[in-house]
Amino acid sequence: MKLVTAIIKPFKVEEVRASLDKIGISGMTMTEVKGFGRQKGHTELYRGAEYTIDFLPKIKIDIAVSDDMVEQVKKAIIEAAGSGKIGDGKIFISPIEEVVRIRTGETNEEAL
């Protein structure tokens, strides 16, 4: 089992969700986060004063999947979230040691 974590632009959330839904992903967790990478940040004017916004709004998506679904999930996210421009985001893939469904006590792949 793997945990796929994707950091994407906020306006791409619905496209990514729809793309994952098409391949049968029924559960995920989305969190509003802020951060920056190569994109850095940008400056804005507010009431005549210029200020720098260092941390940009992003969406973090966590999806627990079986090992055989990782490539499909990765491809679906890249196709839906990618624009070819800086700031499209990143995907992190980590191993999951154990999963437990609280309601039933099911574990691992059955709990996904």
N, CA, C and O atoms as CSV, one atom per row, in Angstrom:
chain,resi,resn,atom,element,x,y,z
A,1,MET,N,N,0.848,-1.178,0.000
A,1,MET,CA,C,0.000,0.000,0.000
A,1,MET,C,C,0.884,1.227,0.000
A,1,MET,O,O,1.992,1.219,0.536
A,2,LYS,N,N,0.371,2.286,-0.614
A,2,LYS,CA,C,1.109,3.539,-0.716
A,2,LYS,C,C,0.203,4.707,-0.373
A,2,LYS,O,O,-1.016,4.638,-0.531
A,3,LEU,N,N,0.826,5.790,0.103
A,3,LEU,CA,C,0.134,7.048,0.302
A,3,LEU,C,C,0.622,7.987,-0.782
A,3,LEU,O,O,1.802,8.335,-0.831
A,4,VAL,N,N,-0.288,8.394,-1.648
A,4,VAL,CA,C,0.036,9.350,-2.706
A,4,VAL,C,C,-0.397,10.718,-2.218
A,4,VAL,O,O,-1.573,10.945,-1.936
A,5,THR,N,N,0.560,11.628,-2.119
A,5,THR,CA,C,0.289,12.994,-1.693
A,5,THR,C,C,0.594,13.913,-2.852
A,5,THR,O,O,1.706,13.909,-3.381
A,6,ALA,N,N,-0.389,14.700,-3.249
A,6,ALA,CA,C,-0.201,15.640,-4.355
A,6,ALA,C,C,-0.449,17.056,-3.851
A,6,ALA,O,O,-1.404,17.306,-3.116
A,7,ILE,N,N,0.412,17.966,-4.249
A,7,ILE,CA,C,0.245,19.388,-3.964
A,7,ILE,C,C,-0.065,20.037,-5.307
A,7,ILE,O,O,0.753,19.995,-6.225
A,8,ILE,N,N,-1.253,20.639,-5.419
A,8,ILE,CA,C,-1.687,21.183,-6.715
A,8,ILE,C,C,-2.236,22.598,-6.552
A,8,ILE,O,O,-2.450,23.079,-5.439
A,9,LYS,N,N,-2.457,23.243,-7.687
A,9,LYS,CA,C,-3.075,24.571,-7.686
A,9,LYS,C,C,-4.554,24.435,-7.327
A,9,LYS,O,O,-5.205,23.481,-7.751
A,10,PRO,N,N,-5.088,25.372,-6.556
A,10,PRO,CA,C,-6.482,25.259,-6.096
A,10,PRO,C,C,-7.520,25.141,-7.212
A,10,PRO,O,O,-8.504,24.419,-7.050
A,11,PHE,N,N,-7.333,25.819,-8.322
A,11,PHE,CA,C,-8.340,25.776,-9.379
A,11,PHE,C,C,-8.325,24.469,-10.176
A,11,PHE,O,O,-9.151,24.282,-11.069
A,12,LYS,N,N,-7.394,23.566,-9.859
A,12,LYS,CA,C,-7.329,22.273,-10.536
A,12,LYS,C,C,-7.995,21.155,-9.735
A,12,LYS,O,O,-8.020,20.008,-10.183
A,13,VAL,N,N,-8.535,21.474,-8.560
A,13,VAL,CA,C,-9.085,20.445,-7.665
A,13,VAL,C,C,-10.183,19.632,-8.333
A,13,VAL,O,O,-10.143,18.402,-8.296
A,14,GLU,N,N,-11.148,20.279,-8.933
A,14,GLU,CA,C,-12.272,19.541,-9.524
A,14,GLU,C,C,-11.831,18.664,-10.685
A,14,GLU,O,O,-12.341,17.556,-10.851
A,15,GLU,N,N,-10.891,19.143,-11.489
A,15,GLU,CA,C,-10.374,18.329,-12.595
A,15,GLU,C,C,-9.668,17.088,-12.061
A,15,GLU,O,O,-9.854,15.990,-12.587
A,16,VAL,N,N,-8.861,17.257,-11.021
A,16,VAL,CA,C,-8.145,16.126,-10.433
A,16,VAL,C,C,-9.126,15.147,-9.797
A,16,VAL,O,O,-8.991,13.936,-9.976
A,17,ARG,N,N,-10.109,15.653,-9.059
A,17,ARG,CA,C,-11.097,14.788,-8.428
A,17,ARG,C,C,-11.850,13.968,-9.473
A,17,ARG,O,O,-12.051,12.766,-9.300
A,18,ALA,N,N,-12.264,14.622,-10.552
A,18,ALA,CA,C,-12.986,13.925,-11.622
A,18,ALA,C,C,-12.102,12.874,-12.287
A,18,ALA,O,O,-12.569,11.782,-12.610
A,19,SER,N,N,-10.841,13.197,-12.491
A,19,SER,CA,C,-9.909,12.268,-13.110
A,19,SER,C,C,-9.680,11.039,-12.233
A,19,SER,O,O,-9.608,9.918,-12.736
A,20,LEU,N,N,-9.569,11.248,-10.930
A,20,LEU,CA,C,-9.394,10.127,-10.000
A,20,LEU,C,C,-10.671,9.299,-9.899
A,20,LEU,O,O,-10.614,8.076,-9.768
A,21,ASP,N,N,-11.812,9.959,-9.960
A,21,ASP,CA,C,-13.091,9.262,-9.914
A,21,ASP,C,C,-13.228,8.311,-11.110
A,21,ASP,O,O,-13.770,7.215,-10.970
A,22,LYS,N,N,-12.748,8.722,-12.264
A,22,LYS,CA,C,-12.828,7.892,-13.482
A,22,LYS,C,C,-12.054,6.588,-13.354
A,22,LYS,O,O,-12.420,5.586,-13.968
A,23,ILE,N,N,-10.976,6.594,-12.552
A,23,ILE,CA,C,-10.189,5.364,-12.404
A,23,ILE,C,C,-10.586,4.579,-11.159
A,23,ILE,O,O,-9.934,3.597,-10.804
A,24,GLY,N,N,-11.658,5.015,-10.496
A,24,GLY,CA,C,-12.208,4.242,-9.393
A,24,GLY,C,C,-11.732,4.634,-8.008
A,24,GLY,O,O,-11.958,3.896,-7.049
A,25,ILE,N,N,-11.081,5.776,-7.882
A,25,ILE,CA,C,-10.655,6.237,-6.560
A,25,ILE,C,C,-11.854,6.895,-5.890
A,25,ILE,O,O,-12.367,7.908,-6.365
A,26,SER,N,N,-12.293,6.305,-4.782
A,26,SER,CA,C,-13.515,6.791,-4.147
A,26,SER,C,C,-13.266,7.598,-2.884
A,26,SER,O,O,-14.187,8.228,-2.365
A,27,GLY,N,N,-12.050,7.589,-2.386
A,27,GLY,CA,C,-11.782,8.323,-1.163
A,27,GLY,C,C,-10.472,9.069,-1.213
A,27,GLY,O,O,-9.477,8.574,-1.743
A,28,MET,N,N,-10.481,10.253,-0.664
A,28,MET,CA,C,-9.268,11.062,-0.586
A,28,MET,C,C,-9.472,12.136,0.466
A,28,MET,O,O,-10.602,12.409,0.872
A,29,THR,N,N,-8.397,12.735,0.899
A,29,THR,CA,C,-8.452,13.836,1.845
A,29,THR,C,C,-7.832,15.049,1.188
A,29,THR,O,O,-6.737,14.972,0.631
A,30,MET,N,N,-8.534,16.177,1.251
A,30,MET,CA,C,-8.012,17.419,0.685
A,30,MET,C,C,-7.844,18.438,1.795
A,30,MET,O,O,-8.705,18.579,2.664
A,31,THR,N,N,-6.722,19.148,1.756
A,31,THR,CA,C,-6.408,20.156,2.755
A,31,THR,C,C,-5.931,21.417,2.059
A,31,THR,O,O,-5.148,21.346,1.112
A,32,GLU,N,N,-6.395,22.570,2.519
A,32,GLU,CA,C,-5.877,23.832,1.997
A,32,GLU,C,C,-4.563,24.113,2.703
A,32,GLU,O,O,-4.502,24.146,3.932
A,33,VAL,N,N,-3.512,24.316,1.918
A,33,VAL,CA,C,-2.190,24.577,2.473
A,33,VAL,C,C,-1.580,25.787,1.776
A,33,VAL,O,O,-2.129,26.289,0.795
A,34,LYS,N,N,-0.467,26.241,2.277
A,34,LYS,CA,C,0.277,27.324,1.642
A,34,LYS,C,C,1.723,26.903,1.542
A,34,LYS,O,O,2.237,26.202,2.414
A,35,GLY,N,N,2.381,27.331,0.476
A,35,GLY,CA,C,3.783,26.988,0.317
A,35,GLY,C,C,4.362,27.625,-0.923
A,35,GLY,O,O,3.687,28.355,-1.649
A,36,PHE,N,N,5.642,27.327,-1.151
A,36,PHE,CA,C,6.286,27.788,-2.376
A,36,PHE,C,C,7.462,26.883,-2.688
A,36,PHE,O,O,7.999,26.205,-1.812
A,37,GLY,N,N,7.840,26.888,-3.928
A,37,GLY,CA,C,9.005,26.148,-4.404
A,37,GLY,C,C,9.730,27.063,-5.359
A,37,GLY,O,O,10.089,28.185,-5.004
A,38,ARG,N,N,9.945,26.590,-6.564
A,38,ARG,CA,C,10.598,27.428,-7.571
A,38,ARG,C,C,9.747,28.627,-7.959
A,38,ARG,O,O,10.252,29.645,-8.431
A,39,GLN,N,N,8.459,28.484,-7.752
A,39,GLN,CA,C,7.515,29.552,-8.104
A,39,GLN,C,C,7.754,30.792,-7.243
A,39,GLN,O,O,7.413,31.909,-7.635
A,40,LYS,N,N,8.343,30.579,-6.064
A,40,LYS,CA,C,8.645,31.618,-5.071
A,40,LYS,C,C,7.390,32.268,-4.537
A,40,LYS,O,O,6.785,31.720,-3.615
A,41,GLY,N,N,6.985,33.339,-5.029
A,41,GLY,CA,C,5.817,34.066,-4.556
A,41,GLY,C,C,5.556,35.178,-5.555
A,41,GLY,O,O,5.987,35.101,-6.706
A,42,HIS,N,N,4.861,36.194,-5.123
A,42,HIS,CA,C,4.643,37.326,-6.018
A,42,HIS,C,C,4.349,38.569,-5.186
A,42,HIS,O,O,4.079,38.487,-3.988
A,43,THR,N,N,4.407,39.716,-5.846
A,43,THR,CA,C,4.117,40.962,-5.144
A,43,THR,C,C,2.732,41.453,-5.549
A,43,THR,O,O,2.286,41.231,-6.674
A,44,GLU,N,N,2.068,42.116,-4.627
A,44,GLU,CA,C,0.751,42.679,-4.876
A,44,GLU,C,C,0.701,44.087,-4.325
A,44,GLU,O,O,1.476,44.460,-3.444
A,45,LEU,N,N,-0.228,44.863,-4.866
A,45,LEU,CA,C,-0.464,46.205,-4.357
A,45,LEU,C,C,-1.735,46.191,-3.524
A,45,LEU,O,O,-2.755,45.639,-3.938
A,46,TYR,N,N,-1.668,46.803,-2.346
A,46,TYR,CA,C,-2.840,46.919,-1.485
A,46,TYR,C,C,-2.841,48.323,-0.903
A,46,TYR,O,O,-1.930,48.702,-0.167
A,47,ARG,N,N,-3.867,49.085,-1.236
A,47,ARG,CA,C,-3.991,50.467,-0.789
A,47,ARG,C,C,-2.732,51.275,-1.050
A,47,ARG,O,O,-2.282,52.057,-0.213
A,48,GLY,N,N,-2.178,51.061,-2.233
A,48,GLY,CA,C,-1.014,51.823,-2.661
A,48,GLY,C,C,0.315,51.300,-2.178
A,48,GLY,O,O,1.359,51.791,-2.608
A,49,ALA,N,N,0.310,50.318,-1.294
A,49,ALA,CA,C,1.563,49.753,-0.780
A,49,ALA,C,C,1.820,48.399,-1.442
A,49,ALA,O,O,0.909,47.588,-1.611
A,50,GLU,N,N,3.064,48.181,-1.807
A,50,GLU,CA,C,3.441,46.912,-2.428
A,50,GLU,C,C,3.926,45.963,-1.339
A,50,GLU,O,O,4.713,46.348,-0.474
A,51,TYR,N,N,3.459,44.736,-1.386
A,51,TYR,CA,C,3.940,43.749,-0.428
A,51,TYR,C,C,4.111,42.409,-1.119
A,51,TYR,O,O,3.487,42.135,-2.144
A,52,THR,N,N,4.961,41.584,-0.543
A,52,THR,CA,C,5.299,40.292,-1.133
A,52,THR,C,C,4.507,39.184,-0.463
A,52,THR,O,O,4.422,39.114,0.763
A,53,ILE,N,N,3.931,38.326,-1.281
A,53,ILE,CA,C,3.258,37.137,-0.780
A,53,ILE,C,C,4.214,35.973,-1.019
A,53,ILE,O,O,4.410,35.534,-2.152
A,54,ASP,N,N,4.804,35.483,0.069
A,54,ASP,CA,C,5.797,34.415,-0.044
A,54,ASP,C,C,5.153,33.040,-0.184
A,54,ASP,O,O,5.624,32.205,-0.955
A,55,PHE,N,N,4.082,32.810,0.560
A,55,PHE,CA,C,3.439,31.501,0.546
A,55,PHE,C,C,2.165,31.573,-0.287
A,55,PHE,O,O,1.270,32.372,-0.010
A,56,LEU,N,N,2.099,30.730,-1.304
A,56,LEU,CA,C,0.967,30.718,-2.216
A,56,LEU,C,C,-0.035,29.644,-1.806
A,56,LEU,O,O,0.358,28.597,-1.292
A,57,PRO,N,N,-1.331,29.892,-2.030
A,57,PRO,CA,C,-2.333,28.877,-1.679
A,57,PRO,C,C,-2.223,27.657,-2.595
A,57,PRO,O,O,-2.094,27.786,-3.813
A,58,LYS,N,N,-2.277,26.490,-1.995
A,58,LYS,CA,C,-2.227,25.216,-2.716
A,58,LYS,C,C,-3.234,24.274,-2.075
A,58,LYS,O,O,-3.769,24.552,-1.002
A,59,ILE,N,N,-3.482,23.165,-2.739
A,59,ILE,CA,C,-4.323,22.098,-2.190
A,59,ILE,C,C,-3.464,20.844,-2.064
A,59,ILE,O,O,-2.753,20.460,-2.992
A,60,LYS,N,N,-3.549,20.221,-0.902
A,60,LYS,CA,C,-2.840,18.961,-0.663
A,60,LYS,C,C,-3.869,17.840,-0.680
A,60,LYS,O,O,-4.856,17.876,0.055
A,61,ILE,N,N,-3.632,16.855,-1.518
A,61,ILE,CA,C,-4.524,15.703,-1.639
A,61,ILE,C,C,-3.767,14.462,-1.163
A,61,ILE,O,O,-2.666,14.187,-1.641
A,62,ASP,N,N,-4.350,13.717,-0.228
A,62,ASP,CA,C,-3.782,12.456,0.245
A,62,ASP,C,C,-4.704,11.325,-0.178
A,62,ASP,O,O,-5.914,11.374,0.046
A,63,ILE,N,N,-4.117,10.304,-0.793
A,63,ILE,CA,C,-4.884,9.152,-1.264
A,63,ILE,C,C,-4.130,7.878,-0.889
A,63,ILE,O,O,-2.978,7.694,-1.281
A,64,ALA,N,N,-4.779,7.011,-0.136
A,64,ALA,CA,C,-4.195,5.710,0.194
A,64,ALA,C,C,-4.655,4.716,-0.867
A,64,ALA,O,O,-5.853,4.557,-1.101
A,65,VAL,N,N,-3.695,4.049,-1.507
A,65,VAL,CA,C,-4.035,3.115,-2.586
A,65,VAL,C,C,-3.214,1.839,-2.475
A,65,VAL,O,O,-2.170,1.811,-1.823
A,66,SER,N,N,-3.702,0.784,-3.121
A,66,SER,CA,C,-2.935,-0.451,-3.206
A,66,SER,C,C,-1.770,-0.223,-4.175
A,66,SER,O,O,-1.821,0.668,-5.023
A,67,ASP,N,N,-0.740,-1.026,-4.041
A,67,ASP,CA,C,0.460,-0.854,-4.861
A,67,ASP,C,C,0.169,-0.864,-6.356
A,67,ASP,O,O,0.815,-0.144,-7.117
A,68,ASP,N,N,-0.797,-1.674,-6.784
A,68,ASP,CA,C,-1.082,-1.776,-8.218
A,68,ASP,C,C,-1.830,-0.567,-8.783
A,68,ASP,O,O,-1.973,-0.452,-10.000
A,69,MET,N,N,-2.306,0.330,-7.929
A,69,MET,CA,C,-3.023,1.534,-8.395
A,69,MET,C,C,-2.142,2.775,-8.463
A,69,MET,O,O,-2.572,3.803,-8.986
A,70,VAL,N,N,-0.928,2.704,-7.949
A,70,VAL,CA,C,-0.076,3.892,-7.831
A,70,VAL,C,C,0.169,4.566,-9.182
A,70,VAL,O,O,0.017,5.782,-9.301
A,71,GLU,N,N,0.539,3.806,-10.177
A,71,GLU,CA,C,0.852,4.397,-11.490
A,71,GLU,C,C,-0.372,5.057,-12.119
A,71,GLU,O,O,-0.256,6.129,-12.713
A,72,GLN,N,N,-1.543,4.430,-11.997
A,72,GLN,CA,C,-2.773,5.008,-12.537
A,72,GLN,C,C,-3.112,6.324,-11.841
A,72,GLN,O,O,-3.496,7.296,-12.492
A,73,VAL,N,N,-2.971,6.350,-10.526
A,73,VAL,CA,C,-3.269,7.556,-9.753
A,73,VAL,C,C,-2.302,8.670,-10.136
A,73,VAL,O,O,-2.709,9.811,-10.358
A,74,LYS,N,N,-1.028,8.329,-10.209
A,74,LYS,CA,C,-0.002,9.313,-10.570
A,74,LYS,C,C,-0.285,9.906,-11.956
A,74,LYS,O,O,-0.214,11.121,-12.142
A,75,LYS,N,N,-0.599,9.054,-12.908
A,75,LYS,CA,C,-0.896,9.505,-14.270
A,75,LYS,C,C,-2.140,10.394,-14.301
A,75,LYS,O,O,-2.153,11.423,-14.977
A,76,ALA,N,N,-3.186,9.998,-13.568
A,76,ALA,CA,C,-4.428,10.775,-13.539
A,76,ALA,C,C,-4.196,12.174,-12.968
A,76,ALA,O,O,-4.741,13.152,-13.480
A,77,ILE,N,N,-3.393,12.269,-11.915
A,77,ILE,CA,C,-3.108,13.566,-11.301
A,77,ILE,C,C,-2.282,14.435,-12.246
A,77,ILE,O,O,-2.576,15.617,-12.422
A,78,ILE,N,N,-1.264,13.859,-12.845
A,78,ILE,CA,C,-0.403,14.621,-13.765
A,78,ILE,C,C,-1.207,15.163,-14.942
A,78,ILE,O,O,-1.046,16.323,-15.322
A,79,GLU,N,N,-2.068,14.332,-15.521
A,79,GLU,CA,C,-2.863,14.772,-16.674
A,79,GLU,C,C,-3.867,15.861,-16.294
A,79,GLU,O,O,-4.092,16.787,-17.072
A,80,ALA,N,N,-4.469,15.762,-15.115
A,80,ALA,CA,C,-5.493,16.726,-14.715
A,80,ALA,C,C,-4.914,18.014,-14.155
A,80,ALA,O,O,-5.482,19.085,-14.370
A,81,ALA,N,N,-3.799,17.936,-13.442
A,81,ALA,CA,C,-3.251,19.121,-12.762
A,81,ALA,C,C,-2.168,19.829,-13.562
A,81,ALA,O,O,-1.821,20.973,-13.271
A,82,GLY,N,N,-1.641,19.157,-14.556
A,82,GLY,CA,C,-0.519,19.730,-15.297
A,82,GLY,C,C,-0.929,20.769,-16.322
A,82,GLY,O,O,-1.902,20.602,-17.057
A,83,SER,N,N,-0.151,21.857,-16.350
A,83,SER,CA,C,-0.357,22.884,-17.379
A,83,SER,C,C,0.943,23.145,-18.123
A,83,SER,O,O,0.964,23.856,-19.127
A,84,GLY,N,N,2.032,22.560,-17.619
A,84,GLY,CA,C,3.334,22.783,-18.218
A,84,GLY,C,C,4.003,24.048,-17.723
A,84,GLY,O,O,5.068,24.427,-18.212
A,85,LYS,N,N,3.379,24.703,-16.752
A,85,LYS,CA,C,3.930,25.954,-16.219
A,85,LYS,C,C,4.447,25.740,-14.805
A,85,LYS,O,O,4.058,24.797,-14.117
A,86,ILE,N,N,5.324,26.627,-14.394
A,86,ILE,CA,C,5.889,26.556,-13.051
A,86,ILE,C,C,4.769,26.668,-12.014
A,86,ILE,O,O,3.827,27.442,-12.186
A,87,GLY,N,N,4.882,25.896,-10.949
A,87,GLY,CA,C,3.879,25.934,-9.887
A,87,GLY,C,C,2.775,24.903,-10.020
A,87,GLY,O,O,1.823,24.927,-9.241
A,88,ASP,N,N,2.876,23.991,-10.991
A,88,ASP,CA,C,1.854,22.952,-11.156
A,88,ASP,C,C,1.761,22.041,-9.941
A,88,ASP,O,O,0.688,21.514,-9.645
A,89,GLY,N,N,2.871,21.849,-9.233
A,89,GLY,CA,C,2.831,21.067,-8.012
A,89,GLY,C,C,3.776,19.888,-8.018
A,89,GLY,O,O,4.649,19.765,-8.876
A,90,LYS,N,N,3.579,19.018,-7.033
A,90,LYS,CA,C,4.422,17.839,-6.859
A,90,LYS,C,C,3.565,16.672,-6.406
A,90,LYS,O,O,2.470,16.856,-5.874
A,91,ILE,N,N,4.080,15.461,-6.623
A,91,ILE,CA,C,3.463,14.241,-6.126
A,91,ILE,C,C,4.512,13.497,-5.310
A,91,ILE,O,O,5.637,13.294,-5.766
A,92,PHE,N,N,4.136,13.095,-4.105
A,92,PHE,CA,C,5.006,12.321,-3.227
A,92,PHE,C,C,4.352,10.957,-3.004
A,92,PHE,O,O,3.146,10.872,-2.777
A,93,ILE,N,N,5.148,9.901,-3.070
A,93,ILE,CA,C,4.621,8.556,-2.859
A,93,ILE,C,C,5.395,7.920,-1.708
A,93,ILE,O,O,6.620,7.809,-1.749
A,94,SER,N,N,4.648,7.505,-0.677
A,94,SER,CA,C,5.252,6.950,0.538
A,94,SER,C,C,4.625,5.600,0.853
A,94,SER,O,O,3.457,5.369,0.540
A,95,PRO,N,N,5.393,4.708,1.469
A,95,PRO,CA,C,4.819,3.420,1.880
A,95,PRO,C,C,3.889,3.594,3.087
A,95,PRO,O,O,4.099,4.463,3.933
A,96,ILE,N,N,2.868,2.755,3.143
A,96,ILE,CA,C,1.965,2.719,4.295
A,96,ILE,C,C,2.182,1.387,4.992
A,96,ILE,O,O,2.128,0.328,4.366
A,97,GLU,N,N,2.424,1.448,6.278
A,97,GLU,CA,C,2.661,0.238,7.047
A,97,GLU,C,C,1.376,-0.519,7.352
A,97,GLU,O,O,1.317,-1.740,7.212
A,98,GLU,N,N,0.344,0.216,7.771
A,98,GLU,CA,C,-0.912,-0.430,8.148
A,98,GLU,C,C,-2.058,0.563,8.021
A,98,GLU,O,O,-1.884,1.760,8.248
A,99,VAL,N,N,-3.231,0.054,7.656
A,99,VAL,CA,C,-4.455,0.852,7.596
A,99,VAL,C,C,-5.514,0.109,8.393
A,99,VAL,O,O,-5.626,-1.112,8.286
A,100,VAL,N,N,-6.295,0.832,9.194
A,100,VAL,CA,C,-7.379,0.228,9.958
A,100,VAL,C,C,-8.626,1.068,9.748
A,100,VAL,O,O,-8.599,2.281,9.952
A,101,ARG,N,N,-9.725,0.431,9.341
A,101,ARG,CA,C,-11.011,1.115,9.265
A,101,ARG,C,C,-11.619,1.071,10.663
A,101,ARG,O,O,-11.891,-0.004,11.197
A,102,ILE,N,N,-11.824,2.225,11.240
A,102,ILE,CA,C,-12.280,2.314,12.627
A,102,ILE,C,C,-13.633,1.644,12.828
A,102,ILE,O,O,-13.816,0.912,13.800
A,103,ARG,N,N,-14.584,1.880,11.929
A,103,ARG,CA,C,-15.941,1.366,12.099
A,103,ARG,C,C,-15.994,-0.154,12.160
A,103,ARG,O,O,-16.699,-0.713,13.000
A,104,THR,N,N,-15.258,-0.831,11.279
A,104,THR,CA,C,-15.376,-2.287,11.177
A,104,THR,C,C,-14.178,-3.055,11.724
A,104,THR,O,O,-14.262,-4.252,11.996
A,105,GLY,N,N,-13.065,-2.347,11.880
A,105,GLY,CA,C,-11.846,-3.038,12.315
A,105,GLY,C,C,-11.093,-3.694,11.184
A,105,GLY,O,O,-10.065,-4.329,11.416
A,106,GLU,N,N,-11.588,-3.554,9.946
A,106,GLU,CA,C,-10.882,-4.113,8.795
A,106,GLU,C,C,-9.496,-3.499,8.709
A,106,GLU,O,O,-9.288,-2.353,9.107
A,107,THR,N,N,-8.548,-4.271,8.184
A,107,THR,CA,C,-7.183,-3.785,8.101
A,107,THR,C,C,-6.642,-3.845,6.674
A,107,THR,O,O,-7.133,-4.589,5.826
A,108,ASN,N,N,-5.645,-3.059,6.450
A,108,ASN,CA,C,-4.862,-3.002,5.223
A,108,ASN,C,C,-5.727,-2.858,3.971
A,108,ASN,O,O,-6.586,-1.977,3.935
A,109,GLU,N,N,-5.534,-3.682,2.953
A,109,GLU,CA,C,-6.228,-3.488,1.661
A,109,GLU,C,C,-7.748,-3.521,1.802
A,109,GLU,O,O,-8.447,-2.816,1.073
A,110,GLU,N,N,-8.271,-4.328,2.727
A,110,GLU,CA,C,-9.719,-4.364,2.944
A,110,GLU,C,C,-10.234,-3.036,3.494
A,110,GLU,O,O,-11.396,-2.685,3.288
A,111,ALA,N,N,-9.382,-2.310,4.182
A,111,ALA,CA,C,-9.773,-1.033,4.787
A,111,ALA,C,C,-9.724,0.130,3.797
A,111,ALA,O,O,-10.266,1.202,4.063
A,112,LEU,N,N,-9.083,-0.085,2.674
A,112,LEU,CA,C,-9.010,0.984,1.681
A,112,LEU,C,C,-10.360,1.127,0.995
A,112,LEU,O,O,-10.520,1.976,0.118
